[in-house]
Amino acid sequence: MNKKLFVLFSVLAMLMLATPTFAQAAPVAAAAAGINWVAIISGAAMAVVASVAALGQARIAIAACEGMSRNPGARAGIQLVVILGLAFVESLVLFTLVVVFVKVVK
């Protein structure tokens, strides 16, 4: 396992050191093609963020249902924590949406 991690981090370090080489490419080719890659990648990123947030919200709901079924007397406290947790997860999705709009409209 340690060897795999070493190889993974070595490859990542080499890629990070090679980014100036990739940054020197001419940006004219992308502009001439007329494809707005920022909008496409932003949409894909938003889809990934929304799906991961949905999985997180599902996990929060599952844990709350299990907690309430084991101790029905603690429903009020569990419900408060669940509402706060869902609001925090949803706020991350909304922040991502704002970043997408800022990057695309720019």
Backbone as CSV, one residue per row, in Angstrom:
resi,resn,N_x,N_y,N_z,CA_x,CA_y,CA_z,C_x,C_y,C_z
1,MET,0.821,-1.188,0.000,0.000,0.000,0.000,0.868,1.255,0.000
2,ASN,1.959,1.233,0.780,2.826,2.407,0.847,3.472,2.700,-0.500
3,LYS,3.815,1.642,-1.238,4.437,1.842,-2.540,3.447,2.475,-3.514
4,LYS,2.187,2.051,-3.454,1.170,2.634,-4.331,0.956,4.113,-4.010
5,LEU,0.911,4.438,-2.726,0.759,5.842,-2.343,1.967,6.667,-2.773
6,PHE,3.156,6.094,-2.638,4.360,6.802,-3.057,4.331,7.082,-4.553
7,VAL,3.934,6.092,-5.333,3.853,6.277,-6.784,2.785,7.312,-7.126
8,LEU,1.638,7.239,-6.463,0.561,8.195,-6.722,1.007,9.620,-6.436
9,PHE,1.608,9.841,-5.279,2.039,11.186,-4.928,3.209,11.651,-5.783
10,SER,4.045,10.733,-6.219,5.136,11.107,-7.121,4.594,11.585,-8.463
11,VAL,3.609,10.868,-8.985,2.998,11.277,-10.253,2.298,12.620,-10.097
12,LEU,1.585,12.812,-8.994,0.923,14.093,-8.763,1.931,15.232,-8.638
13,ALA,3.053,14.981,-7.978,4.080,16.014,-7.855,4.672,16.363,-9.213
14,MET,4.912,15.353,-10.048,5.443,15.635,-11.388,4.449,16.431,-12.218
15,LEU,3.165,16.106,-12.109,2.156,16.856,-12.851,2.066,18.301,-12.366
16,MET,2.199,18.496,-11.065,2.156,19.864,-10.542,3.367,20.661,-10.994
17,LEU,4.515,20.013,-11.090,5.710,20.711,-11.552,5.662,20.980,-13.048
18,ALA,4.864,20.218,-13.781,4.793,20.381,-15.229,3.723,21.375,-15.663
19,THR,2.972,21.933,-14.738,1.897,22.852,-15.129,2.385,24.098,-15.850
20,PRO,3.547,24.674,-15.529,3.990,25.826,-16.331,4.203,25.469,-17.803
21,THR,4.592,24.243,-18.069,4.773,23.823,-19.456,3.443,23.809,-20.191
22,PHE,2.413,23.297,-19.526,1.097,23.266,-20.149,0.497,24.662,-20.258
23,ALA,0.860,25.559,-19.361,0.300,26.909,-19.372,0.855,27.747,-20.508
24,GLN,1.938,27.332,-21.143,2.549,28.120,-22.200,1.904,27.885,-23.557
25,ALA,0.905,27.029,-23.625,0.239,26.782,-24.906,-0.538,28.023,-25.329
26,ALA,-0.686,28.198,-26.611,-1.371,29.375,-27.138,-2.873,29.275,-26.882
27,PRO,-3.484,30.268,-26.242,-4.916,30.219,-25.980,-5.762,30.584,-27.195
28,VAL,-5.136,30.928,-28.309,-5.869,31.351,-29.501,-6.668,30.194,-30.089
29,ALA,-6.145,28.982,-30.015,-6.826,27.834,-30.618,-8.172,27.578,-29.944
30,ALA,-8.221,27.700,-28.628,-9.481,27.470,-27.925,-10.481,28.573,-28.238
31,ALA,-10.011,29.805,-28.338,-10.922,30.911,-28.630,-11.440,30.828,-30.062
32,ALA,-10.615,30.347,-30.970,-11.037,30.247,-32.363,-12.085,29.156,-32.547
33,ALA,-12.045,28.137,-31.718,-13.008,27.047,-31.844,-14.410,27.484,-31.436
34,GLY,-14.506,28.503,-30.605,-15.805,29.006,-30.189,-16.486,28.177,-29.125
35,ILE,-15.756,27.297,-28.478,-16.330,26.452,-27.437,-16.026,27.090,-26.091
36,ASN,-17.042,27.293,-25.305,-16.876,27.874,-23.977,-16.632,26.738,-22.979
37,TRP,-15.364,26.386,-22.829,-15.016,25.265,-21.963,-15.316,25.561,-20.504
38,VAL,-15.239,26.821,-20.107,-15.524,27.166,-18.714,-16.967,26.815,-18.375
39,ALA,-17.880,27.120,-19.276,-19.293,26.812,-19.027,-19.531,25.304,-18.984
40,ILE,-18.877,24.571,-19.860,-19.067,23.117,-19.904,-18.522,22.463,-18.639
41,ILE,-17.311,22.835,-18.253,-16.698,22.259,-17.056,-17.447,22.701,-15.804
42,SER,-17.914,23.941,-15.790,-18.677,24.421,-14.638,-19.977,23.645,-14.481
43,GLY,-20.636,23.361,-15.584,-21.858,22.562,-15.515,-21.595,21.156,-15.018
44,ALA,-20.509,20.563,-15.478,-20.156,19.219,-15.014,-19.804,19.234,-13.528
45,ALA,-19.072,20.264,-13.103,-18.715,20.371,-11.686,-19.957,20.565,-10.826
46,MET,-20.891,21.359,-11.312,-22.134,21.571,-10.567,-22.922,20.275,-10.447
47,ALA,-22.923,19.467,-11.493,-23.618,18.180,-11.439,-22.977,17.251,-10.413
48,VAL,-21.651,17.237,-10.381,-20.946,16.393,-9.413,-21.232,16.862,-7.992
49,VAL,-21.164,18.176,-7.776,-21.404,18.718,-6.437,-22.829,18.425,-5.983
50,ALA,-23.791,18.590,-6.870,-25.185,18.335,-6.498,-25.415,16.861,-6.177
51,SER,-24.787,15.970,-6.932,-24.982,14.542,-6.665,-24.322,14.123,-5.353
52,VAL,-23.145,14.649,-5.073,-22.480,14.321,-3.807,-23.262,14.903,-2.634
53,ALA,-23.795,16.109,-2.806,-24.609,16.706,-1.746,-25.876,15.892,-1.508
54,ALA,-26.465,15.373,-2.565,-27.659,14.533,-2.409,-27.325,13.262,-1.635
55,LEU,-26.166,12.691,-1.906,-25.747,11.511,-1.143,-25.529,11.861,0.328
56,GLY,-24.933,13.031,0.577,-24.727,13.472,1.952,-26.039,13.710,2.681
57,GLN,-26.987,14.325,1.993,-28.288,14.566,2.605,-29.021,13.253,2.875
58,ALA,-28.872,12.295,1.991,-29.489,10.989,2.223,-28.884,10.317,3.448
59,ARG,-27.578,10.448,3.594,-26.910,9.849,4.759,-27.357,10.528,6.054
60,ILE,-27.552,11.846,6.004,-28.046,12.568,7.178,-29.440,12.073,7.548
61,ALA,-30.305,11.910,6.561,-31.674,11.447,6.820,-31.687,10.024,7.372
62,ILE,-30.832,9.170,6.830,-30.758,7.787,7.317,-30.328,7.755,8.775
63,ALA,-29.291,8.531,9.097,-28.801,8.551,10.475,-29.855,9.117,11.425
64,ALA,-30.596,10.126,10.974,-31.642,10.704,11.822,-32.768,9.705,12.065
65,CYS,-33.167,8.999,11.034,-34.230,7.991,11.198,-33.790,6.881,12.146
66,GLU,-32.553,6.457,12.025,-32.045,5.422,12.928,-32.000,5.930,14.363
67,GLY,-31.552,7.169,14.533,-31.482,7.735,15.879,-32.852,7.901,16.510
68,MET,-33.822,8.357,15.724,-35.176,8.538,16.258,-35.852,7.204,16.549
69,SER,-35.538,6.192,15.756,-36.159,4.887,16.011,-35.571,4.231,17.255
70,ARG,-34.332,4.516,17.560,-33.715,3.933,18.754,-34.098,4.687,20.019
71,ASN,-34.280,6.013,19.897,-34.615,6.819,21.060,-35.654,7.862,20.657
72,PRO,-36.931,7.504,20.695,-37.967,8.445,20.260,-38.043,9.706,21.119
73,GLY,-37.564,9.643,22.336,-37.603,10.807,23.221,-36.652,11.911,22.797
74,ALA,-35.654,11.572,22.009,-34.663,12.561,21.573,-35.008,13.154,20.214
75,ARG,-36.275,13.029,19.813,-36.687,13.488,18.486,-36.436,14.976,18.281
76,ALA,-36.733,15.799,19.272,-36.593,17.252,19.100,-35.133,17.643,18.868
77,GLY,-34.235,17.092,19.649,-32.813,17.405,19.479,-32.262,16.895,18.165
78,ILE,-32.664,15.689,17.791,-32.202,15.114,16.522,-32.749,15.916,15.353
79,GLN,-34.014,16.330,15.450,-34.629,17.089,14.362,-33.914,18.420,14.155
80,LEU,-33.535,19.091,15.228,-32.819,20.364,15.115,-31.473,20.174,14.429
81,VAL,-30.738,19.147,14.836,-29.430,18.896,14.238,-29.567,18.503,12.769
82,VAL,-30.601,17.745,12.436,-30.820,17.340,11.041,-31.119,18.556,10.174
83,ILE,-31.975,19.446,10.647,-32.312,20.638,9.865,-31.076,21.498,9.654
84,LEU,-30.263,21.672,10.690,-29.021,22.442,10.538,-28.066,21.756,9.571
85,GLY,-27.922,20.447,9.688,-27.027,19.712,8.791,-27.463,19.799,7.344
86,LEU,-28.758,19.649,7.096,-29.261,19.758,5.729,-29.071,21.167,5.179
87,ALA,-29.250,22.169,6.028,-29.043,23.550,5.575,-27.582,23.796,5.215
88,PHE,-26.664,23.252,6.008,-25.242,23.438,5.707,-24.852,22.741,4.407
89,VAL,-25.350,21.538,4.196,-25.028,20.814,2.964,-25.599,21.551,1.762
90,GLU,-26.825,22.028,1.883,-27.442,22.744,0.767,-26.740,24.076,0.508
91,SER,-26.215,24.703,1.563,-25.497,25.969,1.354,-24.221,25.745,0.547
92,LEU,-23.582,24.602,0.707,-22.399,24.314,-0.102,-22.753,24.219,-1.577
93,VAL,-23.897,23.628,-1.874,-24.342,23.540,-3.271,-24.651,24.930,-3.810
94,LEU,-25.281,25.756,-2.998,-25.599,27.115,-3.447,-24.335,27.943,-3.655
95,PHE,-23.335,27.770,-2.792,-22.063,28.477,-2.990,-21.408,28.036,-4.294
96,THR,-21.484,26.758,-4.597,-20.930,26.266,-5.857,-21.677,26.866,-7.041
97,LEU,-22.988,26.978,-6.930,-23.779,27.594,-7.995,-23.381,29.052,-8.205
98,VAL,-23.140,29.775,-7.127,-22.703,31.174,-7.242,-21.346,31.250,-7.928
99,VAL,-20.426,30.367,-7.559,-19.103,30.361,-8.190,-19.223,30.049,-9.678
100,VAL,-20.095,29.118,-10.032,-20.306,28.788,-11.448,-20.820,30.005,-12.199
101,PHE,-21.799,30.706,-11.640,-22.321,31.895,-12.309,-21.256,32.971,-12.455
102,VAL,-20.443,33.156,-11.428,-19.391,34.178,-11.497,-18.370,33.825,-12.571
103,LYS,-17.998,32.557,-12.660,-16.993,32.150,-13.652,-17.538,32.194,-15.074
104,VAL,-18.795,31.832,-15.269,-19.351,31.769,-16.621,-19.716,33.153,-17.132
105,VAL,-20.304,33.983,-16.292,-20.746,35.310,-16.720,-19.564,36.242,-16.933
106,LYS,-18.498,36.018,-16.243,-17.292,36.857,-16.347,-16.854,37.009,-17.740
